[in-house]
Amino acid sequence: MEFIKELWVFLKARKKLWLAPIIFVMVILGGLLILAQGSVVAPFIYTMF
C-alpha cells in the first residue's frame, strides 16, 4: 500500500493527475491477462490485443 500512496502523492505534487486513469486501466488489463492465462477464455482475450 505504501507504493500506491507514494504514487498518488507524486501525481498530485507534479500535477499529473491525468495519468491516474491510464495507470488504472493498465493495471486492470494486466490483471485480466494474468487471471485469464490458464483459462479457456485466454485465446479470445489475446486476439483482442
Distance bins in CASP14 RR format, pairs under 12 A and 6 or more apart:
PFRMAT RR
TARGET T0000
AUTHOR 0000-0000-0000
RMODE 2
METHOD distances of the structure
MODEL  1
1 7 0 0 0 0 0 1 0 0 0 0 0
1 8 0 0 0 0 0 1 0 0 0 0 0
2 8 0 0 0 0 0 1 0 0 0 0 0
2 9 0 0 0 0 0 1 0 0 0 0 0
3 9 0 0 0 0 0 1 0 0 0 0 0
3 10 0 0 0 0 0 1 0 0 0 0 0
3 23 0 0 0 0 0 1 0 0 0 0 0
3 27 0 0 0 0 0 1 0 0 0 0 0
4 10 0 0 0 0 0 1 0 0 0 0 0
4 11 0 0 0 0 0 1 0 0 0 0 0
4 20 0 0 0 0 0 1 0 0 0 0 0
4 23 0 0 0 0 1 0 0 0 0 0 0
4 24 0 0 0 0 0 1 0 0 0 0 0
4 27 0 0 0 0 0 1 0 0 0 0 0
5 11 0 0 0 0 0 1 0 0 0 0 0
5 12 0 0 0 0 0 1 0 0 0 0 0
6 12 0 0 0 0 0 1 0 0 0 0 0
6 13 0 0 0 0 0 1 0 0 0 0 0
7 13 0 0 0 0 0 1 0 0 0 0 0
7 14 0 0 0 0 0 1 0 0 0 0 0
7 16 0 0 0 0 0 1 0 0 0 0 0
7 17 0 0 0 0 0 1 0 0 0 0 0
7 19 0 0 0 0 1 0 0 0 0 0 0
7 20 0 0 0 0 1 0 0 0 0 0 0
7 23 1 0 0 1 0 0 0 0 0 0 0
7 24 0 0 0 0 0 1 0 0 0 0 0
7 27 0 0 0 0 0 1 0 0 0 0 0
8 14 0 0 0 0 0 1 0 0 0 0 0
8 16 0 0 0 0 0 1 0 0 0 0 0
8 17 0 0 0 0 1 0 0 0 0 0 0
8 19 0 0 0 0 0 1 0 0 0 0 0
8 20 1 0 0 1 0 0 0 0 0 0 0
8 23 0 0 0 0 0 1 0 0 0 0 0
8 24 0 0 0 0 0 1 0 0 0 0 0
9 16 0 0 0 0 0 1 0 0 0 0 0
9 17 0 0 0 0 0 1 0 0 0 0 0
10 16 1 0 0 1 0 0 0 0 0 0 0
10 17 0 0 0 0 0 1 0 0 0 0 0
10 19 0 0 0 0 1 0 0 0 0 0 0
10 20 0 0 0 0 0 1 0 0 0 0 0
10 23 0 0 0 0 0 1 0 0 0 0 0
11 17 1 0 1 0 0 0 0 0 0 0 0
11 18 0 0 0 0 1 0 0 0 0 0 0
11 19 1 0 1 0 0 0 0 0 0 0 0
11 20 1 0 1 0 0 0 0 0 0 0 0
11 21 0 0 0 0 0 1 0 0 0 0 0
11 22 0 0 0 0 0 1 0 0 0 0 0
11 23 0 0 0 0 1 0 0 0 0 0 0
11 24 0 0 0 0 0 1 0 0 0 0 0
12 18 0 0 0 0 0 1 0 0 0 0 0
12 19 0 0 0 0 0 1 0 0 0 0 0
12 20 0 0 0 0 1 0 0 0 0 0 0
14 20 0 0 0 0 0 1 0 0 0 0 0
16 22 0 0 0 0 0 1 0 0 0 0 0
16 23 0 0 0 0 0 1 0 0 0 0 0
17 23 0 0 0 0 0 1 0 0 0 0 0
17 24 0 0 0 0 0 1 0 0 0 0 0
18 24 0 0 0 0 0 1 0 0 0 0 0
19 25 0 0 0 0 0 1 0 0 0 0 0
19 26 0 0 0 0 0 1 0 0 0 0 0
20 26 0 0 0 0 0 1 0 0 0 0 0
20 27 0 0 0 0 0 1 0 0 0 0 0
21 27 0 0 0 0 0 1 0 0 0 0 0
21 28 0 0 0 0 0 1 0 0 0 0 0
22 28 0 0 0 0 0 1 0 0 0 0 0
22 29 0 0 0 0 0 1 0 0 0 0 0
23 29 0 0 0 0 0 1 0 0 0 0 0
23 30 0 0 0 0 0 1 0 0 0 0 0
24 30 0 0 0 0 0 1 0 0 0 0 0
24 31 0 0 0 0 0 1 0 0 0 0 0
25 31 0 0 0 0 0 1 0 0 0 0 0
25 32 0 0 0 0 0 1 0 0 0 0 0
26 32 0 0 0 0 0 1 0 0 0 0 0
26 33 0 0 0 0 0 1 0 0 0 0 0
27 33 0 0 0 0 0 1 0 0 0 0 0
27 34 0 0 0 0 0 1 0 0 0 0 0
28 34 0 0 0 0 0 1 0 0 0 0 0
28 35 0 0 0 0 0 1 0 0 0 0 0
29 35 0 0 0 0 0 1 0 0 0 0 0
29 36 0 0 0 0 0 1 0 0 0 0 0
29 45 0 0 0 0 1 0 0 0 0 0 0
29 46 0 0 0 0 0 1 0 0 0 0 0
29 48 0 0 0 0 1 0 0 0 0 0 0
29 49 0 0 0 0 1 0 0 0 0 0 0
30 36 0 0 0 0 1 0 0 0 0 0 0
30 37 0 0 0 0 0 1 0 0 0 0 0
30 45 0 0 0 0 0 1 0 0 0 0 0
30 49 0 0 0 0 0 1 0 0 0 0 0
31 37 0 0 0 0 1 0 0 0 0 0 0
31 45 0 0 0 0 0 1 0 0 0 0 0
32 39 0 0 0 0 0 1 0 0 0 0 0
32 41 0 0 0 0 1 0 0 0 0 0 0
32 42 0 0 0 0 0 1 0 0 0 0 0
32 44 0 0 0 0 0 1 0 0 0 0 0
32 45 1 0 0 1 0 0 0 0 0 0 0
32 46 0 0 0 0 0 1 0 0 0 0 0
32 48 0 0 0 0 0 1 0 0 0 0 0
32 49 0 0 0 0 0 1 0 0 0 0 0
33 39 0 0 0 0 0 1 0 0 0 0 0
33 41 0 0 0 0 0 1 0 0 0 0 0
33 42 0 0 0 0 1 0 0 0 0 0 0
33 44 0 0 0 0 0 1 0 0 0 0 0
33 45 1 0 0 1 0 0 0 0 0 0 0
33 46 1 0 0 1 0 0 0 0 0 0 0
33 48 0 0 0 0 0 1 0 0 0 0 0
33 49 0 0 0 0 1 0 0 0 0 0 0
34 42 0 0 0 0 0 1 0 0 0 0 0
34 45 0 0 0 0 0 1 0 0 0 0 0
35 41 0 0 0 0 1 0 0 0 0 0 0
35 42 0 0 0 0 1 0 0 0 0 0 0
35 45 0 0 0 0 1 0 0 0 0 0 0
36 42 1 0 1 0 0 0 0 0 0 0 0
36 43 0 0 0 0 1 0 0 0 0 0 0
36 44 0 0 0 0 1 0 0 0 0 0 0
36 45 1 0 1 0 0 0 0 0 0 0 0
36 46 0 0 0 0 1 0 0 0 0 0 0
36 47 0 0 0 0 0 1 0 0 0 0 0
36 48 0 0 0 0 0 1 0 0 0 0 0
36 49 0 0 0 0 0 1 0 0 0 0 0
37 43 0 0 0 0 0 1 0 0 0 0 0
37 45 0 0 0 0 1 0 0 0 0 0 0
37 46 0 0 0 0 1 0 0 0 0 0 0
38 45 0 0 0 0 0 1 0 0 0 0 0
38 46 0 0 0 0 0 1 0 0 0 0 0
39 45 0 0 0 0 1 0 0 0 0 0 0
39 46 0 0 0 0 0 1 0 0 0 0 0
41 47 0 0 0 0 0 1 0 0 0 0 0
41 48 0 0 0 0 0 1 0 0 0 0 0
42 48 0 0 0 0 0 1 0 0 0 0 0
42 49 0 0 0 0 0 1 0 0 0 0 0
43 49 0 0 0 0 0 1 0 0 0 0 0
END
